[in-house]
Amino acid sequence: IAMVGPFLPDDEKIPALREALPSTAAGIYLNTGTCGPLPRETAHAMAEAEAWELRTGRADRHYWEDAVERRAEARAAVAAVLGTSPNRIALTHATTDGMNIAAWALDWNAGDRVVTTSLEHPGLLGPLRVLHDRRGVDLVIADIGTGGDSEAVLAALDRAIVPGTRLVALSHVLWATGARLPIREIVELAHGRGALVAVDGAQSAGAIHLSVEELGADFYAVPAQKWLLGPDGLGAVYCAESVMDMPRLTFAGWASFESMDLAAEGKLWPDARRFELAGFHQPSVLGFARSAAWLAMYVGLPWVYERIARLAGEAAAMLAEVPGVEVVTPAGGVSGLVTFRIAGWKSAAALRELEQRTLCIARTIPALDVLRISVGFFNTEAELRRFRDGVALVAENTPETIPHRPKIEVLRGGVD
């Protein structure tokens, strides 16, 4: 694994990376936006940790000391990706946990206002809806189209962020269209009107270059399992210095406090750890740290970002040239996500055909009836061409006229 260094030429680096990511041989892996391929090194480290727990148990004092170190290691690895310091990072179980932390950090009153956009993931919308239902908070959804016109996005939010707005919650990269929102400008607008900003970074962390310090957001939530290639059930949230003195915590546990006595007199951690509640699955914490560090140290994040942007741009251009295909992802500011429609096809039916004919691993976005591919740094130009050819075959037919294919039992095999 260590030979997969950031300075290898691409013709040597790509095969080595694919060997280090075994599931890339299971098909044309185009769904990192849901779950990324797990590095072999991460899986091995997690298996070793689980075997140690089985042999030795989890009650020894040294196990606890190691757990504390592993959590610190995971915070540091995430901080390196997000461009901040480890004391600004709290571990969570998902991006949604981080967005809930942000949503409930404020002391809400009926009539307060929270603003979001028209293209957000349910993991972000869920806590906002509960704020509306339980606390009488006004939920305002700004129509931003596909999100690709930054001036139109800012104008829509300018109209929505009025006096009384206390929180603006939105994504850095939109899960449905792949558009990248102008977060720094949105933060300036919101802060100028007294509102905090919470950002869903599920489709940005590990996919595009970012510095949360430069963006200026108050909260920035990320998952482990997507572009950071970590295990399920973990995430992290960046918490700016500005939120360390919020009126009160909504959720708290032993992990939130530096000390606590039997009279319930406690001292909260002075940093983002105050937003952690309790324990985590320790092998997964180790795996999260290993995957993020593997990306940063062995693969090289600048190379990752450049390659994802280039390949995703090429994929969007190739698909746009196919008659009958409408690329929904806005041109410019490409992330790793490309969404598109095929005329005459429902997205679910089109995906079933593409899975059988190209062995692609992709998904649909039912709310927009589009197909979505996530282009990773480990993908190859040959894979993208094969996928494009499959799309072209589907697009030149209808569900009734497409040539019959023999029934295939999909046993994911090697794909060059």
For each residue, the residues with C-beta under 8 A, 3 or more apart:
1: 4 20 39 40 41 294 298
2: 5 298
3: 8 16
4: 1 8 13 16 17 20 298 299
5: 2 8 13 298 300
6: 297 298 299 300 302 303
7: 300
8: 3 4 5 12 13 16
9: 12 13
10: 13 14
11: 14 15
12: 8 9 15 16
13: 4 5 8 9 10 16 17
14: 10 11 17 18 378 380
15: 11 12 18 19
16: 3 4 8 12 13 19 20
17: 4 13 14 20 21 299 377 378
18: 14 15 21 24 25 378
19: 15 16 22 40
20: 1 4 16 17 39 40 41
21: 17 18 24 37 38 39 40 229 378
22: 19 25 26 37 40
23: 26 29 37 38
24: 18 21 29 37 378 379
25: 18 22 412 413 414 415
26: 22 23 29 359 361 412 413 415
27: 358 359 360 361 412 415
28: 358 359 360 361 379 383 386 387 415
29: 23 24 26 32 37 361 376 378 379
30: 360 361 362 373 374 375 376 379 387
31: 34 35 361 362 363 373 374
32: 29 35 36 37 207 226 227 229 336 374 376
33: 175 203 226 227 336 337 363 372 374
34: 31 226 363 374
35: 31 32 225 226 232
36: 32 206 225 226 227 228 229 230 376
37: 21 22 23 24 29 32 229 376 378
38: 21 23 42 43 229 230 231 287 291
39: 1 20 21 42 43 229 290 291 294
40: 1 19 20 21 22 43 44
41: 1 20 44 45 290 294
42: 38 39 45 46 229 230 231 287 290 291 294
43: 38 39 40 46 47 287
44: 40 41 47 48
45: 41 42 48 49 283 286 287 290
46: 42 43 49 50 231 283 284 286 287 290
47: 43 44 50 51 283
48: 44 45 51 52
49: 45 46 52 53 282 283 286
50: 46 47 53 54 283
51: 47 48 54 55
52: 48 49 55 56
53: 49 50 56 57 58 63 282 283
54: 50 51
55: 51 52
56: 52 53 60 63
57: 53 60 63
58: 53 63 282
59: 63
60: 56 57 63 64
61: 64 65
62: 65 66
63: 53 56 57 58 59 60 66 67 282
64: 60 61 67 68
65: 61 62 68 69
66: 62 63 69 70 282
67: 63 64 70 71 279 282 285
68: 64 65 71 72
69: 65 66 72 73
70: 66 67 73 74 282 285 286 289
71: 67 68 74 75 91 280 285
72: 68 69 75 76 86
73: 69 70 76 77 286 289 293
74: 70 71 77 78 91 234 236 285 286 288 289 292
75: 71 72 78 79 86 87 89 90 91 236 272
76: 72 73 79 80 86 89 289
77: 73 74 80 81 288 289 290 292 293 296
78: 74 75 81 82 89 205 222 228 236 288 292
79: 75 76 82 83 84 85 86 88 89
80: 76 77 83 292 293 296
81: 77 78 205 206 228 292 295 296 301
82: 78 79 89 201 205 210 211 212 220 222 238
83: 79 80 210 211 212 213 214
84: 79 88 89 211 212 213 238
85: 79 88
86: 72 75 76 79 89
87: 75 271 272 273
88: 79 84 85 212 238 239 240 241 271 272
89: 75 76 78 79 82 84 86 236 237 238 239 272
90: 75 98 101 236 237 239 272 273 274 275 276
91: 71 74 75 234 235 236 276 280 285
92: 95 97 98 101 221 234 235 236 237 275 276
93: 97 233 234 235 280
94: 97 98 123 223 233 234 235
95: 92 98 99 123 200 201 202 221 222 223 235
96: 99 100 123 124 126 127 221 235
97: 92 93 94 100 101 221 235 237
98: 90 92 94 95 101 102 198 219 220 221 222 235 236 237
99: 95 96 102 103 123 124 127 169 198 200 219 221
100: 96 97 103 104 127
101: 90 92 97 98 104 105 219 221 237 239 250 251 275
102: 98 99 105 167 169 196 198 218 219 221 237
103: 99 100 106 114 127 128 130 131 167 169 198
104: 100 101 127 131 250 251
105: 101 102 196 219 243 246 249 250
106: 103 112 166 167 196 246 247
107: 246 247 248
108: 112 131 135 137 166
109: 112 135 136
110: 135 136 137
111: 136 137 138 164
112: 106 108 109 135 137 138 164 166
113: 137 138 140 162 164 165 166
114: 103 128 131 132 137 138 139 140 165 166 167 168 169
115: 140 141 142 157 160 161 165 167 168 169 190 195
116: 120 124 125 128 139 140 141 142 168 169 170
117: 120 141 142 143 144 147 153 156 157 170 171 174 181
118: 141 142 143 144 145
119: 144 146 147 171 174 175 176 177 179
120: 116 117 124 125 169 170 171 174 175 200
121: 124 125 171 175 176 200 202
122: 125 126
123: 94 95 96 99 126 200 202
124: 96 99 116 120 121 127 128 169 170 171 200
125: 116 120 121 122 128 129
126: 96 122 123 129 130
127: 96 99 100 103 104 124 130 131
128: 103 114 116 124 125 131 132 137 139 169
129: 125 126 132 133 139
130: 103 126 127 133 134
131: 103 104 108 114 127 128 134 135 137 139
132: 114 128 129 135 136 137 138 139
133: 129 130
134: 130 131
135: 108 109 110 112 131 132
136: 109 110 111 132
137: 108 110 111 112 113 114 128 131 132
138: 111 112 113 114 132 164
139: 114 116 128 129 131 132
140: 113 114 115 116 160 165
141: 115 116 117 118
142: 115 116 117 118 156 157 159 160
143: 117 118 156
144: 117 118 119 147 152 153 156 157 181
145: 118 148 149 152 153
146: 119 149 177 179 328 329 330
147: 117 119 144 153 174 177 179 180 181 330
148: 145 177 179 329 330 331 332 333
149: 145 146 152 153 330
150: 153 154 181 182 185
151: 154 155
152: 144 145 149 155 156
153: 117 144 145 147 149 150 156 157 181 182 186
154: 150 151 157 158 182 185 186 189
155: 151 152 158 159
156: 117 142 143 144 152 153 159 160
157: 115 117 142 144 153 154 160 161 168 186 189 190
158: 154 155 161 189
159: 142 155 156 162
160: 115 140 142 156 157 165
161: 115 157 158 165 168 189 190 193 195
162: 113 159 165 193
163: 193 194
164: 111 112 113 138
165: 113 114 115 140 160 161 162 168 190 193 194 195
166: 106 108 112 113 114 194 195 196
167: 102 103 106 114 115 195 196 197 198
168: 114 115 116 157 161 165 186 190 195 196 197 198
169: 99 102 103 114 115 116 120 124 128 197 198 199 200
170: 116 117 120 124 181 186 197 198 199 200
171: 117 119 120 121 124 174 175 181 199 200 201 202 203 204
172: 180 181 183 199 200 201 203 204 208 210 220
173: 178 179 180 181 201 202 203 204 207 208 335 337
174: 117 119 120 147 171 177 178 179 180 181 203 337
175: 33 119 120 121 171 202 203 337 365
176: 119 121 339 365 367 368 370 372
177: 119 146 147 148 174 328 329 330 337 339 368
178: 173 174 203 312 329 330 334 335 336 337 338 339 372
179: 119 146 147 148 173 174 329 330 333 335
180: 147 172 173 174 204 208 333 334 335
181: 117 144 147 150 153 170 171 172 173 174 186
182: 150 153 154 185 186
183: 172 186 187 197 199 215 217
184: 187 188 214 215 216
185: 150 154 182 188 189
186: 153 154 157 168 170 181 182 183 189 190 197
187: 183 184 190 191 197 215 216 217
188: 184 185 191 192 216
189: 154 157 158 161 185 186 192 193
190: 115 157 161 165 168 186 187 193 195 196 197
191: 187 188 194 195 196 197 216
192: 188 189
193: 161 162 163 165 189 190
194: 163 165 166 191
195: 115 161 165 166 167 168 190 191
196: 102 105 106 166 167 168 190 191 218 219 242 243
197: 167 168 169 170 183 186 187 190 191 216 217 218 219
198: 98 99 102 103 167 168 169 170 217 218 219 220 221
199: 169 170 171 172 183 215 217 219 220 221
200: 95 99 120 121 123 124 169 170 171 172 221
201: 82 95 171 172 173 204 205 210 220 221 222
202: 95 121 123 171 173 175 205 221 222 223 226
203: 33 171 172 173 174 175 178 207 226 227 335 336 337
204: 171 172 173 180 201 207 208 210 222 227 335
205: 78 81 82 201 202 210 222 223 226 227 228
206: 36 81 222 226 227 228 229 292 295 301 304
207: 32 173 203 204 227 305 308 335 336
208: 172 173 180 204 305 308 309 335 336
209: 301 302 305
210: 82 83 172 201 204 205 214 215
211: 82 83 84 214 215
212: 82 83 84 88 215 217 220 238 240
213: 83 84 216
214: 83 184 210 211
215: 183 184 187 199 210 211 212 220
216: 184 187 188 191 197 213 240
217: 183 187 197 198 199 212 220 238 240
218: 102 196 197 198 239 240 242 243
219: 98 99 101 102 105 196 197 198 199 237 238 239 240 243
220: 82 98 172 198 199 201 212 215 217 237 238
221: 92 95 96 97 98 99 101 102 198 199 200 201 202 235 236 237 238
222: 78 82 95 98 201 202 204 205 206 228 235 236 237 238
223: 94 95 202 205 226 228 230 234 235
224: 228 230 231 232 233 234 235 236 284 287 288 291
225: 35 36 228 229 230 231 232 233 234
226: 32 33 34 35 36 202 203 205 206 223
227: 32 33 36 203 204 205 206 207 336 376
228: 36 78 81 205 206 222 223 224 225 288 291 292 295
229: 21 32 36 37 38 39 42 206 225 291 294 295
230: 36 38 42 223 224 225 234 284 287 288 291 292
231: 38 42 46 224 225 234 283 284 287 288 291
232: 35 224 225 284
233: 93 94 224 225 281 284
234: 74 91 92 93 94 223 224 225 230 231 280 281 284 285 287 288
235: 91 92 93 94 95 96 97 98 221 222 223 224
236: 74 75 78 89 90 91 92 98 221 222 224
237: 89 90 92 97 98 101 102 219 220 221 222 272 275
238: 82 84 88 89 212 217 219 220 221 222 272
239: 88 89 90 101 218 219 243 244 272 275
240: 88 212 216 217 218 219 243
241: 88 244
242: 196 218
243: 105 196 218 219 239 240 246
244: 239 241 270 271 272 274
245:
246: 105 106 107 243 249
247: 106 107
248: 107
249: 105 246 252 256 268 274 275
250: 101 104 105
251: 101 104 277
252: 249 256 257 268 274 277
253: 256 276 277 278
254: 257 260 278
255: 273 276 277 278 279
256: 249 252 253 268 269 273 274 275 276 277
257: 252 254 260 266 267 268 269 274
258: 266 267 268 269 270
259: 266 267
260: 254 257 264 265 266 267
261: 264 265 266
262:
263:
264: 260 261
265: 260 261
266: 257 258 259 260 261
267: 257 258 259 260
268: 249 252 256 257 258 274
269: 256 257 258 272 273 274
270: 244 258 274
271: 87 88 244 274
272: 75 87 88 89 90 237 238 239 244 269 275 276
273: 87 90 255 256 269 276
274: 90 244 249 252 256 257 268 269 270 271
275: 90 92 101 237 239 249 256 272
276: 90 91 92 253 255 256 272 273
277: 251 252 253 255 256
278: 253 254 255
279: 67 255
280: 71 91 93 234 284 285
281: 233 234 284 285
282: 49 53 58 63 66 67 70 285 286
283: 45 46 47 49 50 53 231 286 287
284: 46 224 230 231 232 233 234 280 281 287 288
285: 67 70 71 74 91 234 280 281 282 288 289
286: 45 46 49 70 73 74 282 283 289 290
287: 38 42 43 45 46 224 230 231 234 283 284 290 291
288: 74 77 78 224 228 230 231 234 284 285 291 292
289: 70 73 74 76 77 285 286 292 293
290: 39 41 42 45 46 77 286 287 293 294
291: 38 39 42 224 228 229 230 231 287 288 294 295
292: 74 77 78 80 81 206 228 230 288 289 295 296
293: 73 77 80 289 290 296 297
294: 1 39 41 42 229 290 291 297 298 299
295: 81 206 228 229 291 292 298 299 301 304
296: 77 80 81 292 293 299 300 301
297: 6 293 294
298: 1 2 4 5 6 294 295
299: 4 6 17 294 295 296 303 304 377
300: 5 6 7 296 303 304
301: 81 206 209 295 296 304 305
302: 6 209 305 306
303: 6 299 300 306 307 377
304: 206 295 299 300 301 307 308 377
305: 207 208 209 301 302 308 309
306: 302 303 309 310
307: 303 304 310 311 377
308: 207 208 304 305 311 312 335 336 375 376 377
309: 208 305 306 312 313 334 335 336
310: 306 307 313 314
311: 307 308 314 315 375 376 377 379 381 384
312: 178 308 309 315 316 334 335 336 337 338 375
313: 309 310 316 317 334
314: 310 311 317 318 381 384
315: 311 312 318 319 338 373 375 384 387 388
316: 312 313 319 320 327 329 331 334 338
317: 313 314 320 321
318: 314 315 321 322 384 385 388
319: 315 316 322 325 327 338 340 388 391
320: 316 317 325 327
321: 317 318
322: 318 319 325 388 391 392 395
323: 395 396
324: 342 343 344 395 396
325: 319 320 322 340 341 342 343 391 395
326: 340 341 343
327: 316 319 320 338 339 340
328: 146 177 339 340 341 368 370
329: 146 148 177 178 179 316 334 337 338 339 340
330: 146 147 148 149 177 178 179 333
331: 148 316 334
332: 148
333: 148 179 180 330
334: 178 180 309 312 313 316 329 331 338
335: 173 178 179 180 203 204 207 208 308 309 312
336: 32 33 178 203 207 208 227 308 309 312 374 375 376
337: 33 173 174 175 177 178 203 312 329 372 373 374 375
338: 178 312 315 316 319 327 329 334 372 373 375
339: 176 177 178 327 328 329 365 368 370 371 372 373
340: 319 325 326 327 328 329 370 371 391
341: 325 326 328 345 347 369 370 371
342: 324 325 345 347 350 371 391 394 395
343: 324 325 326 395
344: 324 398 399
345: 341 342 349 350 394 395 398 399
346: 349 350 369
347: 341 342 350 351 364 365 366 369 370 371
348: 351 352 364 366
349: 345 346 352 353 399
350: 342 345 346 347 353 354 371 394
351: 347 348 354 355 362 363 364 371
352: 348 349 355 356
353: 349 350 356 357 390 394 402
354: 350 351 357 358 360 362 371 387 390 391 394
355: 351 352 358 359 360 361 362 410
356: 352 353 405 408 410
357: 353 354 390 393 394 405
358: 27 28 354 355 386 387 389 390
359: 26 27 28 355 410 412 413 415
360: 27 28 30 354 355 373 387 390
361: 26 27 28 29 30 31 355
362: 30 31 351 354 355 371 372 373 374
363: 31 33 34 351 371 372
364: 347 348 351 369 370 371 372
365: 175 176 339 347 368 369 370 371 372
366: 347 348 369
367: 176
368: 176 177 328 339 365
369: 341 346 347 364 365 366
370: 176 328 339 340 341 347 364 365
371: 339 340 341 342 347 350 351 354 362 363 364 365
372: 33 176 178 337 338 339 362 363 364 365
373: 30 31 315 337 338 339 360 362 387
374: 30 31 32 33 34 336 337 362
375: 30 308 311 312 315 336 337 338 379 384
376: 29 30 32 36 37 227 308 311 336 379
377: 17 299 303 304 307 308 311
378: 14 17 18 21 24 29 37
379: 24 28 29 30 311 375 376 383 384
380: 14 383 384 416
381: 311 314 384 385
382: 385 386 416
383: 28 379 380 386 387 415
384: 311 314 315 318 375 379 380 381 387 388
385: 318 381 382 388 389
386: 28 358 382 383 389 390
387: 28 30 315 354 358 360 373 383 384 390 391
388: 315 318 319 322 384 385 391 392
389: 358 385 386 392 393
390: 353 354 357 358 360 386 387 393 394
391: 319 322 325 340 342 354 387 388 394 395
392: 322 388 389 395 396
393: 357 389 390 396 397 402
394: 342 345 350 353 354 357 390 391 397 402
395: 322 323 324 325 342 343 345 391 392
396: 323 324 392 393
397: 393 394 401 402 403
398: 344 345 401 402
399: 344 345 349 402
400:
401: 397 398
402: 353 393 394 397 398 399
403: 397
404:
405: 356 357 408
406:
407:
408: 356 405
409:
410: 355 356 359
411:
412: 25 26 27 359
413: 25 26 359
414: 25
415: 25 26 27 28 359 383
416: 380 382
